[in-house]
Amino acid sequence: MTELPPIVQAALAAKQRRRRALAALPYADKLRILLALQQMADAIGQTRGAPPRAWPLNATTLLPRRMEEESGVSRG
Amino acid sequence: MKATLAVLNELERQGIFQRYAIGGAMGAMFYVEPVVTYDMDIFVVLSTRSGLLTLTPIYDALRQRGYEPQGECIVIEGVPVQFLPAYNPLVEEALALARLVDVEGVPTRALPLEHLIAMAVQTGRLKDRARVQLRCARGL
């Protein structure tokens, strides 16, 4: 098999390093990334009329936004 | 998500099911980088006295708490959850060996990586096989 050019090998190695770094993150941080990915996918989907599917969670607390609002009301 | 896990823990404490663990893409995320998914697969050992596997007691308990089914899932605190009973010895073993993990103070369980891979191979869909290849290629 033909060896890949060094520039491609370097790019693939960098991708591998990034995947491993992402895999090593705490689960809660991965959830925050997932929420961001869902919102990005929703934005693309909405251009062709697809309904939003992102989870309605606060990316900081990972709690439902409804729950946040309710606790805000009870505090205030 | 933390609220969803708290509800699952409460159901387990009340004996609605004997044991649960996170599987599927959300389970795999404990070991690999985040991937887009829109539901959470929860594998359960049911609290059944007969040989019949039915999710009705889980759905009844969740409806009583105000959560409604949506397609093949039930939405718990904003997260669509799909319950899957332990349907063969591989899944039973995966649940028995599930790892205790913590999501910002909320305890939960994740299926072991080896079992997630074996279950993906057994399920055999194109996307499952692709996931197995990716996990192996990354040395995980």
Backbone of each chain as ProteinMPNN parsed JSONL, in Angstrom:
{"seq_chain_A": "MTELPPIVQAALAAKQRRRRALAALPYADKLRILLALQQMADAIGQTRGAPPRAWPLNATTLLPRRMEEESGVSRG", "coords_chain_A": {"N_chain_A": [[0.841, -1.195, 0.0], [0.498, 2.264, -0.755], [2.404, 4.684, 0.943], [1.123, 7.24, 3.041], [1.298, 10.786, 2.375], [3.522, 12.833, 4.346], [2.263, 15.141, 5.375], [-0.412, 14.473, 5.456], [-0.341, 12.262, 7.133], [0.417, 13.573, 9.466], [-1.831, 15.168, 9.892], [-3.816, 13.224, 10.339], [-2.8, 12.035, 12.637], [-3.029, 14.173, 14.382], [-5.784, 14.42, 14.501], [-6.406, 12.03, 15.744], [-5.191, 12.458, 18.225], [-6.79, 14.539, 19.169], [-9.279, 13.259, 19.361], [-8.721, 11.411, 21.369], [-8.189, 13.16, 23.479], [-10.703, 14.354, 23.761], [-12.139, 12.088, 24.472], [-11.133, 11.651, 26.964], [-12.246, 13.553, 28.583], [-14.256, 14.68, 31.425], [-17.461, 13.131, 32.045], [-19.637, 14.897, 32.316], [-18.742, 17.167, 30.989], [-18.626, 16.154, 28.427], [-21.332, 15.839, 28.015], [-22.118, 18.484, 27.861], [-20.885, 19.223, 25.495], [-22.311, 17.541, 23.806], [-24.873, 18.719, 24.012], [-24.364, 21.138, 22.722], [-23.719, 20.179, 20.165], [-26.178, 19.065, 19.465], [-27.717, 21.399, 19.272], [-26.46, 22.664, 17.153], [-26.994, 20.83, 15.118], [-29.769, 21.053, 15.085], [-30.072, 23.663, 14.157], [-29.222, 23.396, 11.533], [-31.109, 21.524, 10.651], [-33.467, 22.983, 10.875], [-33.405, 24.655, 8.692], [-34.435, 23.167, 6.682], [-36.952, 22.725, 7.561], [-37.205, 20.859, 9.621], [-38.294, 19.66, 12.824], [-37.192, 20.983, 16.023], [-34.874, 19.125, 18.032], [-33.144, 19.189, 20.079], [-32.159, 18.675, 23.47], [-33.932, 20.237, 26.133], [-32.07, 21.455, 28.08], [-30.172, 23.19, 30.57], [-26.99, 24.179, 29.776], [-25.003, 24.664, 31.582], [-25.787, 23.819, 34.179], [-26.865, 21.367, 33.612], [-29.462, 20.75, 34.138], [-33.057, 20.606, 33.58], [-34.37, 23.369, 31.698], [-36.851, 24.308, 32.46], [-37.014, 23.562, 35.122], [-35.04, 25.15, 36.175], [-36.174, 27.667, 35.757], [-38.412, 27.5, 37.413], [-37.209, 27.236, 39.941], [-35.971, 29.657, 40.043], [-38.166, 31.391, 40.168], [-39.239, 30.644, 42.628], [-37.254, 31.484, 44.289], [-37.226, 34.139, 43.912]], "CA_chain_A": [[0.0, 0.0, 0.0], [1.278, 3.494, -0.823], [2.453, 5.42, 2.209], [0.484, 8.56, 2.949], [2.247, 11.911, 2.478], [3.732, 13.24, 5.746], [1.293, 16.164, 5.824], [-1.666, 13.758, 5.751], [-0.063, 11.484, 8.345], [0.402, 14.504, 10.605], [-3.223, 15.573, 10.121], [-4.527, 12.092, 10.937], [-2.299, 11.881, 14.01], [-3.61, 15.265, 15.177], [-7.194, 14.065, 14.731], [-6.398, 10.958, 16.737], [-4.885, 13.063, 19.524], [-7.969, 15.302, 19.602], [-10.321, 12.301, 19.78], [-8.334, 10.859, 22.673], [-8.363, 14.233, 24.466], [-12.143, 14.474, 23.998], [-12.586, 10.877, 25.176], [-10.649, 11.712, 28.353], [-12.967, 14.591, 29.337], [-15.294, 14.206, 32.336], [-18.718, 12.858, 31.332], [-20.483, 16.095, 32.308], [-18.251, 18.049, 29.919], [-19.065, 15.552, 27.163], [-22.761, 16.151, 27.877], [-22.219, 19.885, 27.419], [-20.539, 19.203, 24.071], [-23.458, 16.927, 23.132], [-25.945, 19.722, 23.903], [-23.96, 22.091, 21.669], [-23.847, 19.479, 18.879], [-27.614, 18.963, 19.165], [-28.212, 22.708, 18.838], [-25.921, 22.897, 15.8], [-27.758, 19.98, 14.195], [-31.105, 21.651, 14.992], [-29.986, 24.865, 13.313], [-29.166, 22.91, 10.145], [-32.397, 20.886, 10.363], [-34.545, 23.971, 10.748], [-33.374, 25.263, 7.354], [-35.299, 22.356, 5.812], [-38.249, 22.566, 8.217], [-37.245, 19.777, 10.612], [-38.566, 20.168, 14.175], [-36.021, 20.939, 16.913], [-34.784, 17.91, 18.848], [-32.147, 19.361, 21.161], [-32.73, 18.547, 24.808], [-34.08, 21.559, 26.76], [-31.303, 21.473, 29.329], [-29.2, 24.256, 30.779], [-25.677, 23.579, 29.508], [-24.13, 24.834, 32.747], [-26.205, 22.988, 35.32], [-27.372, 20.095, 33.063], [-30.826, 20.556, 34.621], [-34.037, 21.132, 32.613], [-34.547, 24.825, 31.814], [-38.101, 24.53, 33.191], [-36.695, 23.437, 36.535], [-34.269, 26.355, 36.513], [-37.104, 28.801, 35.83], [-39.242, 27.336, 38.606], [-36.435, 27.528, 41.144], [-35.747, 31.098, 40.002], [-39.398, 32.023, 40.625], [-39.427, 30.415, 44.064], [-36.253, 32.278, 45.021], [-37.373, 35.56, 43.716]], "C_chain_A": [[0.884, 1.256, 0.0], [1.24, 4.213, 0.519], [1.831, 6.8, 2.022], [1.541, 9.657, 3.028], [2.365, 12.359, 3.94], [2.689, 14.235, 6.251], [-0.045, 15.509, 6.186], [-1.501, 12.923, 7.015], [-0.142, 12.372, 9.589], [-1.036, 14.924, 10.934], [-4.008, 14.448, 10.797], [-4.1, 11.869, 12.389], [-2.895, 12.96, 14.921], [-5.082, 14.974, 15.486], [-7.299, 12.993, 15.817], [-6.147, 11.517, 18.141], [-6.102, 13.817, 20.067], [-9.077, 14.365, 20.093], [-9.992, 11.729, 21.166], [-8.512, 11.905, 23.779], [-9.847, 14.406, 24.793], [-12.659, 13.282, 24.8], [-12.205, 10.93, 26.65], [-11.373, 12.758, 29.197], [-13.924, 13.958, 30.351], [-16.632, 14.079, 31.591], [-19.597, 14.111, 31.24], [-20.04, 17.058, 31.207], [-18.641, 17.495, 28.549], [-20.552, 15.84, 26.928], [-22.951, 17.577, 27.374], [-21.871, 19.989, 25.928], [-21.704, 18.61, 23.272], [-24.585, 17.942, 22.951], [-25.626, 20.732, 22.801], [-24.104, 21.452, 20.29], [-25.315, 19.362, 18.476], [-28.16, 20.296, 18.646], [-27.7, 23.052, 17.439], [-26.706, 22.09, 14.77], [-29.17, 20.526, 14.002], [-31.104, 22.843, 14.038], [-29.953, 24.464, 11.839], [-30.53, 22.329, 9.75], [-33.509, 21.884, 10.122], [-34.549, 24.652, 9.38], [-34.185, 24.431, 6.358], [-36.592, 21.958, 6.531], [-38.336, 21.442, 9.231], [-37.516, 20.358, 11.997], [-37.322, 20.079, 15.048], [-36.044, 19.695, 17.787], [-33.806, 18.04, 20.007], [-32.837, 19.275, 22.521], [-32.794, 19.93, 25.471], [-33.381, 21.637, 28.112], [-30.395, 22.691, 29.368], [-27.804, 23.649, 30.662], [-24.722, 23.737, 30.697], [-24.49, 23.85, 33.852], [-26.6, 21.571, 34.896], [-28.75, 19.745, 33.626], [-31.797, 21.096, 33.573], [-34.234, 22.635, 32.805], [-35.799, 25.159, 32.608], [-37.834, 24.522, 34.698], [-35.941, 24.669, 37.029], [-35.202, 27.542, 36.711], [-37.929, 28.728, 37.1], [-38.474, 27.688, 39.873], [-36.131, 29.02, 41.218], [-36.946, 31.857, 40.544], [-39.527, 31.862, 42.137], [-38.425, 31.221, 44.886], [-36.608, 33.753, 45.011], [-38.609, 36.156, 44.279]], "O_chain_A": [[1.905, 1.294, 0.686], [0.188, 4.337, 1.146], [1.994, 7.437, 0.981], [2.571, 9.476, 3.678], [1.392, 12.267, 4.689], [2.281, 14.181, 7.411], [-0.725, 15.946, 7.114], [-2.393, 12.875, 7.861], [-0.689, 11.979, 10.62], [-1.411, 15.024, 12.102], [-4.777, 14.697, 11.725], [-4.921, 11.558, 13.252], [-3.223, 12.698, 16.078], [-5.562, 15.244, 16.587], [-8.167, 13.05, 16.688], [-6.79, 11.115, 19.11], [-6.41, 13.749, 21.257], [-9.729, 14.633, 21.102], [-10.87, 11.585, 22.017], [-8.936, 11.574, 24.886], [-10.212, 14.582, 25.955], [-13.5, 13.433, 25.687], [-12.872, 10.326, 27.49], [-11.139, 12.843, 30.402], [-14.359, 12.822, 30.16], [-16.901, 14.814, 30.641], [-20.226, 14.357, 30.211], [-20.876, 17.694, 30.565], [-18.946, 18.251, 27.626], [-20.98, 16.056, 25.794], [-23.835, 17.845, 26.561], [-22.494, 20.755, 25.192], [-22.045, 19.107, 22.199], [-25.185, 18.026, 21.879], [-26.509, 21.132, 22.042], [-24.558, 22.103, 19.349], [-25.663, 19.533, 17.308], [-28.958, 20.329, 17.709], [-28.415, 23.656, 16.64], [-27.04, 22.588, 13.695], [-29.713, 20.475, 12.899], [-32.011, 23.007, 13.223], [-30.578, 25.111, 11.0], [-31.041, 22.6, 8.664], [-34.382, 21.672, 9.281], [-35.579, 25.17, 8.951], [-34.578, 24.936, 5.306], [-37.243, 20.982, 6.16], [-39.435, 21.097, 9.667], [-37.021, 21.439, 12.316], [-36.484, 19.201, 14.843], [-37.107, 19.26, 18.231], [-33.656, 17.123, 20.814], [-33.961, 19.747, 22.69], [-31.84, 20.705, 25.39], [-34.013, 21.855, 29.146], [-29.912, 23.159, 28.337], [-27.478, 22.703, 31.379], [-23.735, 23.008, 30.794], [-23.634, 23.147, 34.388], [-26.662, 20.671, 35.734], [-29.159, 18.585, 33.597], [-31.423, 21.945, 32.765], [-34.263, 23.122, 33.936], [-35.835, 26.15, 33.338], [-38.352, 25.353, 35.444], [-36.166, 25.161, 38.135], [-35.071, 28.314, 37.661], [-38.134, 29.731, 37.783], [-39.002, 28.349, 40.768], [-36.04, 29.589, 42.306], [-36.795, 32.832, 41.28], [-39.876, 32.807, 42.845], [-38.698, 31.595, 46.027], [-36.334, 34.498, 45.951], [-38.821, 37.363, 44.161]]}, "seq_chain_B": "MKATLAVLNELERQGIFQRYAIGGAMGAMFYVEPVVTYDMDIFVVLSTRSGLLTLTPIYDALRQRGYEPQGECIVIEGVPVQFLPAYNPLVEEALALARLVDVEGVPTRALPLEHLIAMAVQTGRLKDRARVQLRCARGL", "coords_chain_B": {"N_chain_B": [[-30.373, 16.23, 32.408], [-29.057, 15.334, 34.767], [-31.268, 15.442, 36.407], [-32.855, 13.572, 35.141], [-31.415, 11.212, 35.599], [-31.642, 11.137, 38.355], [-34.355, 10.586, 38.655], [-34.425, 8.001, 37.549], [-32.831, 6.677, 39.415], [-34.489, 6.88, 41.627], [-36.688, 5.317, 40.803], [-35.45, 2.841, 40.755], [-34.795, 2.535, 43.447], [-37.345, 2.307, 44.475], [-38.049, -0.136, 43.548], [-39.213, -0.497, 41.084], [-37.823, -1.323, 38.891], [-35.151, -3.747, 38.974], [-32.461, -3.114, 38.539], [-30.478, -0.789, 36.711], [-28.735, 0.447, 33.787], [-26.787, 2.68, 31.778], [-26.73, 2.495, 28.279], [-26.018, 2.078, 24.763], [-25.363, 4.935, 22.599], [-25.108, 6.964, 24.507], [-24.09, 5.546, 26.641], [-21.698, 4.666, 25.571], [-20.387, 7.06, 25.455], [-19.137, 7.393, 27.861], [-16.679, 6.38, 27.439], [-15.658, 7.135, 24.959], [-15.25, 9.902, 22.585], [-17.679, 12.649, 22.526], [-20.733, 12.058, 20.739], [-23.33, 12.837, 18.387], [-26.549, 12.323, 19.595], [-29.986, 11.616, 20.294], [-31.47, 10.348, 22.139], [-31.632, 8.342, 25.14], [-30.482, 5.215, 25.881], [-31.649, 2.954, 28.152], [-30.865, 0.17, 29.888], [-32.508, -2.43, 31.575], [-32.977, -4.535, 34.438], [-35.763, -6.241, 34.984], [-38.319, -6.096, 37.523], [-39.846, -8.689, 37.785], [-42.276, -11.215, 38.35], [-43.364, -13.131, 36.846], [-42.682, -14.912, 33.758], [-42.909, -13.116, 31.786], [-41.711, -10.388, 29.935], [-42.275, -7.14, 30.462], [-42.69, -3.66, 29.971], [-44.592, -2.185, 31.145], [-45.014, -1.649, 34.012], [-42.961, 0.231, 34.468], [-43.575, 2.341, 32.715], [-46.094, 2.996, 33.757], [-45.391, 3.901, 36.319], [-43.881, 6.121, 35.644], [-45.717, 7.691, 34.251], [-47.432, 8.337, 36.326], [-45.851, 10.159, 37.559], [-45.969, 12.203, 35.865], [-44.675, 12.102, 33.396], [-44.507, 11.692, 29.893], [-45.007, 9.334, 27.206], [-43.21, 9.309, 24.104], [-43.176, 8.434, 20.988], [-41.04, 5.672, 20.736], [-39.888, 6.206, 23.099], [-39.801, 7.597, 26.472], [-40.255, 10.746, 27.806], [-38.179, 12.062, 30.135], [-37.682, 14.551, 32.305], [-36.926, 16.236, 30.175], [-35.287, 14.646, 28.62], [-35.415, 12.186, 26.155], [-36.02, 8.87, 26.899], [-35.254, 5.54, 26.278], [-36.356, 2.475, 27.296], [-34.93, -0.701, 27.703], [-35.377, -4.051, 28.18], [-33.341, -6.58, 29.8], [-32.46, -8.718, 27.459], [-31.096, -10.96, 26.658], [-28.454, -13.372, 27.496], [-25.994, -11.989, 27.207], [-26.635, -9.241, 27.553], [-27.672, -9.403, 30.098], [-25.364, -10.085, 31.535], [-23.847, -7.803, 31.02], [-25.318, -5.876, 32.411], [-25.037, -6.854, 34.999], [-22.345, -6.438, 35.407], [-22.064, -3.745, 35.192], [-20.577, -0.491, 35.435], [-20.198, 1.565, 38.281], [-20.753, 4.95, 38.16], [-20.335, 8.554, 38.222], [-22.186, 11.446, 37.718], [-21.588, 14.541, 37.965], [-22.155, 14.48, 40.779], [-24.421, 12.907, 40.83], [-25.136, 9.589, 41.221], [-24.784, 6.811, 38.972], [-25.035, 4.13, 36.538], [-22.912, 2.66, 34.043], [-22.82, 0.641, 31.137], [-20.265, -1.847, 30.638], [-17.445, -1.204, 28.472], [-16.501, -3.306, 26.813], [-18.751, -4.918, 26.68], [-20.572, -3.185, 25.497], [-19.461, -3.022, 22.948], [-19.632, -5.712, 22.153], [-22.402, -6.011, 22.199], [-23.102, -4.231, 20.196], [-22.0, -5.504, 17.989], [-23.556, -7.784, 18.027], [-26.097, -6.696, 17.601], [-25.823, -5.675, 15.03], [-26.522, -3.729, 13.094], [-25.779, -1.406, 10.441], [-24.782, 1.052, 11.44], [-24.044, 0.298, 13.975], [-21.963, -1.506, 13.5], [-20.17, 0.227, 12.328], [-19.565, 1.857, 14.511], [-18.234, 0.046, 16.145], [-15.952, -0.479, 14.622], [-14.789, 2.071, 14.667], [-14.241, 2.378, 17.422], [-12.435, 0.319, 17.83], [-10.419, 1.066, 16.077], [-9.492, 3.272, 17.359], [-8.206, 2.234, 19.42], [-9.612, 1.643, 21.72]], "CA_chain_B": [[-29.725, 14.912, 32.456], [-28.89, 14.941, 36.165], [-32.62, 15.218, 36.929], [-33.297, 12.308, 34.541], [-30.753, 10.128, 36.334], [-32.214, 11.104, 39.715], [-35.648, 9.883, 38.543], [-34.116, 6.577, 37.351], [-32.371, 6.154, 40.705], [-35.668, 6.779, 42.483], [-37.456, 4.144, 40.357], [-34.726, 1.634, 41.189], [-34.967, 2.45, 44.906], [-38.723, 1.88, 44.754], [-38.235, -1.504, 43.072], [-39.945, -0.553, 39.807], [-36.946, -2.304, 38.233], [-34.128, -4.166, 39.946], [-31.149, -2.521, 38.273], [-30.422, -0.171, 35.388], [-27.437, 0.995, 33.369], [-26.854, 3.433, 30.52], [-26.086, 1.831, 27.146], [-26.1, 2.813, 23.494], [-24.4, 6.011, 22.366], [-24.864, 7.683, 25.763], [-23.216, 4.692, 27.443], [-20.371, 4.682, 24.936], [-19.751, 8.363, 25.719], [-18.279, 7.308, 29.05], [-15.368, 5.873, 27.022], [-15.174, 7.759, 23.719], [-15.617, 11.312, 22.465], [-19.124, 12.844, 22.376], [-21.331, 11.925, 19.409], [-24.706, 13.344, 18.431], [-27.641, 11.384, 19.801], [-31.15, 12.347, 20.806], [-32.167, 9.597, 23.18], [-30.76, 7.627, 26.065], [-30.886, 3.819, 26.048], [-31.501, 2.468, 29.522], [-31.085, -1.272, 29.996], [-33.036, -2.688, 32.915], [-33.386, -5.855, 34.926], [-37.123, -5.969, 35.444], [-38.792, -6.735, 38.749], [-41.007, -9.459, 37.325], [-42.441, -12.518, 39.003], [-43.711, -14.09, 35.797], [-41.654, -14.957, 32.721], [-43.238, -12.125, 30.754], [-40.972, -9.126, 30.024], [-43.13, -6.016, 30.069], [-42.243, -2.362, 30.493], [-45.774, -1.472, 31.646], [-44.855, -1.048, 35.35], [-42.083, 1.414, 34.386], [-44.351, 3.406, 32.086], [-47.137, 3.417, 34.704], [-44.762, 4.69, 37.391], [-43.451, 7.414, 35.098], [-46.928, 8.479, 33.959], [-47.902, 8.872, 37.618], [-44.997, 11.305, 37.896], [-46.234, 13.259, 34.885], [-43.844, 11.98, 32.196], [-45.325, 11.152, 28.804], [-44.304, 8.641, 26.121], [-43.04, 10.016, 22.828], [-42.649, 7.369, 20.135], [-40.587, 4.499, 21.489], [-39.237, 6.706, 24.319], [-40.612, 8.386, 27.4], [-39.431, 11.927, 28.07], [-37.983, 12.276, 31.578], [-36.955, 15.804, 32.55], [-36.392, 16.783, 28.932], [-34.454, 13.686, 27.878], [-36.137, 10.98, 25.734], [-35.381, 7.663, 27.42], [-35.799, 4.28, 25.779], [-36.063, 1.37, 28.208], [-34.74, -1.979, 27.034], [-35.157, -5.098, 29.181], [-32.221, -7.496, 29.533], [-33.165, -9.652, 26.565], [-30.327, -12.198, 26.425], [-27.395, -13.513, 28.519], [-24.963, -10.946, 27.06], [-27.131, -8.005, 28.181], [-27.767, -9.683, 31.543], [-24.005, -9.985, 32.085], [-23.458, -6.392, 30.941], [-25.969, -5.176, 33.522], [-24.453, -7.327, 36.26], [-20.979, -5.905, 35.539], [-22.086, -2.303, 34.894], [-19.691, 0.313, 36.292], [-20.794, 2.677, 39.018], [-20.123, 6.21, 37.751], [-20.896, 9.733, 38.866], [-22.338, 12.58, 36.804], [-21.661, 15.746, 38.801], [-22.803, 14.228, 42.066], [-25.536, 11.961, 40.718], [-24.599, 8.264, 40.893], [-25.495, 6.056, 37.946], [-24.198, 3.02, 36.048], [-22.673, 2.57, 32.597], [-22.441, -0.702, 30.704], [-18.82, -1.913, 30.33], [-17.13, -0.957, 27.059], [-16.432, -4.587, 26.09], [-20.12, -5.385, 26.444], [-21.181, -2.281, 24.502], [-18.953, -3.437, 21.632], [-20.219, -7.023, 21.826], [-23.833, -5.809, 21.911], [-23.19, -3.583, 18.878], [-21.746, -6.562, 16.995], [-24.729, -8.668, 18.029], [-27.229, -5.984, 16.988], [-25.466, -5.889, 13.633], [-26.905, -2.701, 12.123], [-24.622, -0.776, 9.798], [-24.205, 2.082, 12.316], [-23.402, -0.382, 15.11], [-20.688, -2.039, 13.02], [-19.273, 1.375, 12.129], [-19.104, 2.282, 15.839], [-17.253, -0.939, 16.61], [-14.723, -0.228, 13.871], [-14.178, 3.312, 15.161], [-13.703, 2.177, 18.769], [-11.25, -0.529, 17.717], [-9.38, 1.834, 15.4], [-8.949, 4.245, 18.313], [-7.524, 1.503, 20.482], [-10.403, 1.686, 22.954]], "C_chain_B": [[-29.541, 14.423, 33.9], [-30.255, 14.644, 36.793], [-33.176, 13.896, 36.397], [-32.708, 11.134, 35.322], [-31.311, 10.008, 37.754], [-33.554, 10.366, 39.696], [-35.403, 8.381, 38.386], [-33.656, 5.944, 38.662], [-33.547, 5.944, 41.661], [-36.515, 5.552, 42.106], [-36.784, 2.854, 40.819], [-34.897, 1.436, 42.703], [-36.352, 1.909, 45.265], [-39.015, 0.481, 44.218], [-39.033, -1.619, 41.79], [-39.151, -1.419, 38.828], [-35.813, -2.611, 39.211], [-32.825, -3.394, 39.793], [-31.207, -1.886, 36.896], [-29.001, 0.258, 35.067], [-27.618, 1.684, 32.017], [-26.099, 2.66, 29.442], [-26.168, 2.701, 25.903], [-25.054, 3.912, 23.389], [-24.078, 6.769, 23.654], [-23.978, 6.871, 26.705], [-21.804, 4.718, 26.9], [-19.628, 5.978, 25.237], [-18.937, 8.375, 27.014], [-16.853, 6.929, 28.65], [-14.785, 6.587, 25.798], [-15.619, 9.221, 23.661], [-17.135, 11.451, 22.255], [-19.571, 12.671, 20.916], [-22.783, 12.388, 19.506], [-25.673, 12.176, 18.613], [-28.789, 12.172, 20.399], [-31.946, 11.544, 21.824], [-31.146, 8.838, 24.03], [-31.307, 6.214, 26.222], [-30.593, 3.386, 27.481], [-31.858, 0.987, 29.547], [-31.483, -1.588, 31.44], [-33.193, -4.182, 33.171], [-34.741, -5.616, 35.568], [-37.428, -6.694, 36.749], [-40.039, -7.534, 38.384], [-41.061, -10.8, 38.038], [-42.824, -13.578, 37.974], [-42.584, -14.08, 34.759], [-41.846, -13.895, 31.66], [-42.442, -10.833, 30.971], [-41.887, -8.0, 29.549], [-42.635, -4.732, 30.74], [-43.393, -1.586, 31.126], [-45.578, -0.891, 33.052], [-43.982, 0.216, 35.334], [-42.864, 2.587, 33.805], [-45.441, 3.917, 33.023], [-46.548, 4.322, 35.784], [-44.359, 6.071, 36.884], [-44.648, 8.303, 34.752], [-47.466, 9.108, 35.244], [-47.1, 10.093, 38.035], [-45.111, 12.413, 36.858], [-45.389, 13.198, 33.626], [-44.614, 11.23, 31.116], [-44.475, 10.435, 27.761], [-44.25, 9.511, 24.864], [-42.369, 9.014, 21.877], [-42.239, 6.178, 20.981], [-39.914, 4.897, 22.809], [-40.275, 7.267, 25.287], [-39.718, 9.541, 27.864], [-39.38, 12.186, 29.575], [-37.102, 13.504, 31.761], [-36.215, 16.274, 31.292], [-35.603, 15.814, 28.073], [-35.296, 12.47, 27.466], [-35.362, 9.727, 26.142], [-36.062, 6.434, 26.815], [-35.378, 3.164, 26.731], [-35.971, 0.076, 27.418], [-34.508, -3.046, 28.1], [-33.965, -5.957, 28.805], [-32.79, -8.674, 28.748], [-32.348, -10.886, 26.209], [-29.177, -12.263, 27.445], [-26.304, -12.448, 28.419], [-25.389, -9.657, 27.764], [-27.256, -8.205, 29.696], [-26.394, -9.541, 32.199], [-23.532, -8.534, 32.094], [-24.055, -5.609, 32.103], [-25.363, -5.585, 34.865], [-23.084, -6.693, 36.504], [-20.906, -4.393, 35.295], [-21.263, -1.529, 35.924], [-20.49, 1.391, 37.013], [-20.041, 3.947, 38.636], [-20.877, 7.37, 38.389], [-21.006, 10.848, 37.832], [-22.632, 13.809, 37.657], [-22.504, 15.513, 40.054], [-23.974, 13.27, 42.012], [-24.967, 10.591, 40.336], [-25.448, 7.577, 39.831], [-24.583, 4.899, 37.524], [-24.072, 3.098, 34.534], [-22.313, 1.137, 32.259], [-20.951, -0.714, 30.395], [-18.582, -1.769, 28.824], [-17.122, -2.259, 26.248], [-17.827, -5.092, 25.746], [-20.84, -4.491, 25.436], [-20.752, -2.686, 23.088], [-19.596, -4.766, 21.219], [-21.704, -6.88, 21.469], [-24.016, -5.149, 20.546], [-22.968, -4.602, 17.763], [-22.982, -7.45, 16.872], [-25.933, -7.997, 17.36], [-27.05, -5.95, 15.472], [-25.941, -4.853, 12.63], [-25.631, -2.043, 11.585], [-23.955, 0.221, 10.751], [-23.521, 1.45, 13.53], [-22.033, -0.906, 14.694], [-19.677, -0.912, 12.81], [-18.711, 1.843, 13.466], [-18.029, 1.337, 16.372], [-15.916, -0.693, 15.932], [-14.006, 1.003, 14.41], [-13.528, 3.091, 16.523], [-12.438, 1.331, 18.721], [-10.095, 0.255, 17.096], [-8.729, 2.829, 16.358], [-8.282, 3.556, 19.493], [-8.273, 1.527, 21.787], [-11.074, 0.346, 23.198]], "O_chain_B": [[-29.824, 13.268, 34.219], [-30.392, 13.724, 37.6], [-33.881, 13.182, 37.111], [-33.413, 10.184, 35.661], [-31.434, 8.906, 38.287], [-33.857, 9.607, 40.617], [-36.089, 7.574, 39.013], [-34.037, 4.819, 38.985], [-33.593, 4.964, 42.405], [-37.0, 4.836, 42.982], [-37.451, 1.901, 41.221], [-35.113, 0.319, 43.174], [-36.511, 1.158, 46.227], [-40.116, -0.035, 44.413], [-39.484, -2.708, 41.434], [-39.731, -2.159, 38.034], [-35.548, -1.85, 40.141], [-32.167, -3.061, 40.779], [-31.902, -2.382, 36.01], [-28.168, 0.412, 35.96], [-28.486, 1.316, 31.225], [-24.969, 2.223, 29.659], [-26.364, 3.913, 25.99], [-23.993, 3.835, 24.008], [-22.936, 7.169, 23.878], [-23.205, 7.438, 27.478], [-20.833, 4.783, 27.654], [-18.398, 6.003, 25.271], [-18.132, 9.281, 27.23], [-15.919, 7.129, 29.426], [-13.568, 6.638, 25.624], [-16.28, 9.715, 24.575], [-17.798, 10.494, 21.856], [-18.876, 13.084, 19.988], [-23.389, 12.337, 20.576], [-25.622, 11.183, 17.887], [-28.595, 13.259, 20.944], [-32.976, 12.004, 22.317], [-29.973, 8.718, 23.678], [-32.449, 6.026, 26.642], [-29.458, 3.443, 27.952], [-32.992, 0.599, 29.267], [-30.883, -1.089, 32.392], [-33.491, -4.971, 32.274], [-34.86, -4.893, 36.557], [-36.873, -7.754, 37.039], [-41.16, -7.098, 38.648], [-40.036, -11.433, 38.294], [-42.633, -14.773, 38.2], [-41.634, -13.307, 34.887], [-41.04, -13.78, 30.737], [-42.487, -10.249, 32.054], [-42.227, -7.923, 28.368], [-42.226, -4.726, 31.901], [-43.203, -0.462, 31.59], [-45.942, 0.263, 33.276], [-44.229, 1.155, 36.09], [-42.819, 3.695, 34.339], [-45.692, 5.12, 33.088], [-47.115, 5.361, 36.123], [-44.48, 7.066, 37.599], [-44.599, 9.519, 34.937], [-47.9, 10.26, 35.25], [-47.59, 10.954, 38.766], [-44.435, 13.438, 36.956], [-45.383, 14.154, 32.851], [-45.293, 10.244, 31.402], [-43.36, 10.863, 27.461], [-45.132, 10.331, 24.612], [-41.163, 8.778, 21.95], [-42.996, 5.727, 21.84], [-39.43, 4.04, 23.548], [-41.456, 7.391, 24.963], [-38.572, 9.332, 28.263], [-40.394, 12.488, 30.204], [-35.921, 13.492, 31.413], [-35.045, 16.654, 31.343], [-35.283, 16.119, 26.924], [-35.841, 11.787, 28.333], [-34.201, 9.552, 25.774], [-37.287, 6.311, 26.841], [-34.187, 2.938, 26.946], [-36.818, -0.213, 26.573], [-33.537, -2.958, 28.852], [-33.612, -6.057, 27.63], [-33.505, -9.515, 29.293], [-32.852, -11.775, 25.523], [-28.956, -11.301, 28.181], [-25.745, -12.043, 29.438], [-24.598, -9.051, 28.486], [-26.981, -7.293, 30.475], [-26.267, -8.956, 33.275], [-22.898, -8.085, 33.049], [-23.38, -4.776, 32.709], [-25.2, -4.753, 35.758], [-22.701, -6.44, 37.646], [-19.816, -3.829, 35.203], [-21.249, -1.857, 37.11], [-21.349, 2.045, 36.422], [-18.82, 4.009, 38.777], [-21.921, 7.183, 39.013], [-20.032, 11.16, 37.147], [-23.778, 14.075, 38.02], [-23.441, 16.259, 40.34], [-24.476, 12.859, 43.058], [-24.385, 10.438, 39.262], [-26.668, 7.737, 39.791], [-23.501, 4.714, 38.08], [-24.986, 3.535, 33.835], [-21.584, 0.485, 33.006], [-20.413, 0.293, 29.936], [-19.418, -2.166, 28.012], [-17.661, -2.315, 25.143], [-18.057, -5.626, 24.661], [-21.624, -4.974, 24.619], [-21.558, -2.694, 22.158], [-20.045, -4.923, 20.084], [-22.199, -7.542, 20.557], [-24.961, -5.461, 19.822], [-23.645, -4.578, 16.735], [-23.398, -7.819, 15.774], [-26.695, -8.646, 16.643], [-28.001, -6.169, 14.721], [-25.787, -5.059, 11.426], [-24.563, -2.118, 12.192], [-22.73, 0.25, 10.869], [-22.545, 1.988, 14.051], [-21.059, -0.773, 15.435], [-18.486, -1.072, 13.078], [-17.533, 2.186, 13.562], [-17.044, 1.77, 16.971], [-14.871, -0.696, 16.582], [-12.788, 0.998, 14.592], [-12.41, 3.547, 16.765], [-11.487, 1.577, 19.462], [-8.946, 0.132, 17.522], [-7.562, 3.186, 16.196], [-7.848, 4.206, 20.443], [-7.666, 1.443, 22.854], [-11.785, 0.183, 24.19]]}, "name": "protein", "num_of_chains": 2, "seq": "MTELPPIVQAALAAKQRRRRALAALPYADKLRILLALQQMADAIGQTRGAPPRAWPLNATTLLPRRMEEESGVSRGMKATLAVLNELERQGIFQRYAIGGAMGAMFYVEPVVTYDMDIFVVLSTRSGLLTLTPIYDALRQRGYEPQGECIVIEGVPVQFLPAYNPLVEEALALARLVDVEGVPTRALPLEHLIAMAVQTGRLKDRARVQLRCARGL"}
